[in-house]
Amino acid sequence: MSDATQAVSPAGSPGLAGRVLRDPLGSLRTAWQLAASRWQARRCQSVGRLFRVWGKLVVDGGGIITLGDRVRIRASHLPVELAAGSGATLTIGSGVFINSGVSIGAARSITIGNNVAIGNYTLIMDTDFHTPGDHTKVPEPRPVVIEDDVWLGARVTVLKGVTIGRGATVAAGAVVTRNVAAGSIVGGVPAKPLKSSPPSTLKGDGE
Ligand SMILES: CC(C)(COP(=O)(O)OP(=O)(O)OC[C@H]1O[C@@H](n2cnc3c(N)ncnc32)[C@H](O)[C@@H]1OP(=O)(O)O)[C@@H](O)C(=O)NCCC(=O)NCCS
């Protein structure tokens, strides 16, 4: 029997039909929101299950943007921009949360792992777009990688060529210009270690 026809799942928890019967209006709202979210992401090459966006999502460029399962975008008071130029890839893993006003722009490659949290107004880019001394010259992009379980605070800027290691925390307002070690806490301009965090706090450890 499929989920849709089960009022109660074998484990005793209410199945999909049970949830709809209990709260038909809420279920309708959720279904509508899931459909509207998917519509907003229609220019992405693939979108995982249970993708949700609150507010306005801007998807831009001719590149490849992929979103994993359970990605949530809270763009309620400022739009969120996901951009990948022609030939570029922007890959966002599962369980990623993106807050209002975030802009992520790939000229070549930006990879964001699973369960990453991205604070308001954060900017992530793999190119400077201009060259110091000759702003008309477009520099070579350098890939950015943000590994699983990273937390970027509000107003963080991540610049080209940077890898932020698994479980790292980037403090509010930091400008990340160099690689960040897994599990570390960095902050400031340019971002430097503030203090270390125990690796045991990382999700998935010991599993
Ligand atoms: C990174 C953070 C979590 C650390 O918090 P904490 O563990 O309580 O750290 P503390 O306040 O004890 O600060 C530790 C040191 O880092 C410094 N520090 C803290 N935040 C900093 C920041 N954003 N930039 C630069 N330095 C910072 C402190 O001055 C302190 O330095 P000291 O040891 O020389 O006195 C917190 O500072 C932060 O940036 N939070 C982000 C909040 C946010 O953006 N939320 C997302 C909303 S969407």
The ligand as a MOL file (V3000), in Angstrom:
LIG
                    3D

  0  0  0     0  0            999 V3000
M  V30 BEGIN CTAB
M  V30 COUNTS 48 50 0 0 0
M  V30 BEGIN ATOM
M  V30 1 C 31.4680 32.9020 15.6500 0
M  V30 2 C 30.5760 33.1080 16.8520 0
M  V30 3 C 29.4850 32.0200 16.8550 0
M  V30 4 C 31.4560 32.9290 18.0820 0
M  V30 5 O 30.6810 33.0980 19.2160 0
M  V30 6 P 31.3090 32.7080 20.6550 0
M  V30 7 O 31.7190 31.2810 20.6340 0
M  V30 8 O 30.3250 33.1410 21.6780 0
M  V30 9 O 32.6400 33.5440 20.6750 0
M  V30 10 P 33.0500 34.7710 21.6220 0
M  V30 11 O 32.0150 35.8350 21.5900 0
M  V30 12 O 33.4610 34.1830 22.9280 0
M  V30 13 O 34.3210 35.3510 20.8650 0
M  V30 14 C 35.5460 34.6510 20.7980 0
M  V30 15 C 36.5850 35.5800 20.2100 0
M  V30 16 O 36.2540 35.8180 18.8320 0
M  V30 17 C 36.0330 37.2120 18.5910 0
M  V30 18 N 34.8860 37.3210 17.6890 0
M  V30 19 C 33.6400 36.8810 17.8980 0
M  V30 20 N 32.8660 37.1370 16.8310 0
M  V30 21 C 33.6440 37.7670 15.9350 0
M  V30 22 C 33.4100 38.2790 14.6290 0
M  V30 23 N 32.1940 38.1930 14.0580 0
M  V30 24 N 34.4290 38.8310 13.9760 0
M  V30 25 C 35.6470 38.9070 14.5280 0
M  V30 26 N 35.9380 38.4430 15.7700 0
M  V30 27 C 34.9380 37.8790 16.4550 0
M  V30 28 C 35.7220 37.8040 19.9540 0
M  V30 29 O 36.0510 39.1700 19.9870 0
M  V30 30 C 36.6060 36.9660 20.8380 0
M  V30 31 O 37.9370 37.4420 20.7440 0
M  V30 32 P 38.8950 37.4750 22.0480 0
M  V30 33 O 39.0240 36.0250 22.4600 0
M  V30 34 O 40.1420 38.0790 21.5160 0
M  V30 35 O 38.1610 38.3120 23.0360 0
M  V30 36 C 29.8750 34.4800 16.8640 0
M  V30 37 O 30.8090 35.4770 17.2220 0
M  V30 38 C 29.2810 34.8730 15.5150 0
M  V30 39 O 29.9110 35.4630 14.6390 0
M  V30 40 N 28.0130 34.5160 15.3220 0
M  V30 41 C 27.3600 34.6930 14.0580 0
M  V30 42 C 25.8880 35.0810 14.2740 0
M  V30 43 C 25.1990 35.0710 12.9640 0
M  V30 44 O 25.6380 35.6590 12.0160 0
M  V30 45 N 24.0720 34.3490 12.9230 0
M  V30 46 C 23.4330 34.0620 11.6430 0
M  V30 47 C 22.1770 34.8150 11.4440 0
M  V30 48 S 21.4840 34.2320 9.9400 0
M  V30 END ATOM
M  V30 BEGIN BOND
M  V30 1 1 1 2
M  V30 2 1 2 3
M  V30 3 1 2 4
M  V30 4 1 2 36
M  V30 5 1 4 5
M  V30 6 1 5 6
M  V30 7 2 6 7
M  V30 8 1 6 8
M  V30 9 1 6 9
M  V30 10 1 9 10
M  V30 11 2 10 11
M  V30 12 1 10 12
M  V30 13 1 10 13
M  V30 14 1 13 14
M  V30 15 1 14 15
M  V30 16 1 15 16
M  V30 17 1 15 30
M  V30 18 1 16 17
M  V30 19 1 17 18
M  V30 20 1 17 28
M  V30 21 1 18 19
M  V30 22 1 18 27
M  V30 23 2 19 20
M  V30 24 1 20 21
M  V30 25 1 21 22
M  V30 26 2 21 27
M  V30 27 1 22 23
M  V30 28 2 22 24
M  V30 29 1 24 25
M  V30 30 2 25 26
M  V30 31 1 26 27
M  V30 32 1 28 29
M  V30 33 1 28 30
M  V30 34 1 30 31
M  V30 35 1 31 32
M  V30 36 2 32 33
M  V30 37 1 32 34
M  V30 38 1 32 35
M  V30 39 1 36 37
M  V30 40 1 36 38
M  V30 41 2 38 39
M  V30 42 1 38 40
M  V30 43 1 40 41
M  V30 44 1 41 42
M  V30 45 1 42 43
M  V30 46 2 43 44
M  V30 47 1 43 45
M  V30 48 1 45 46
M  V30 49 1 46 47
M  V30 50 1 47 48
M  V30 END BOND
M  V30 END CTAB
M  END
